[in-house]
Amino acid sequence: MPLNDKKDVKGSVMADQITVTLKKSQIGSTQKIRATLVGMGLTKLNKTVTRKDTPAFRGMLRKVQHLVVVEE
């Protein structure tokens, strides 16, 4: 395995970028979840963003996994 590969907590190799699309409305969600979506850059339905794959971003994804679709 090359030295520049990133590993997550479980030891599997993480991708450099993650593409996330907001597929469900944030209406009815708590303020904390809405703030997480804004922090991720997902402000409108069907908006797609590509972000660097970090543990912090993975945590944000876990918080809103019921509203988004993830492509690695």
Buried (B, 14 or more C-beta within 10 A) or exposed (E): EEEEEEEEEEEEEBEEEBEBBBEEEBEEBEEEBBEBBEEBEBEEEEBEBEBEBEEEBBEBBEBBEEBBEEEE
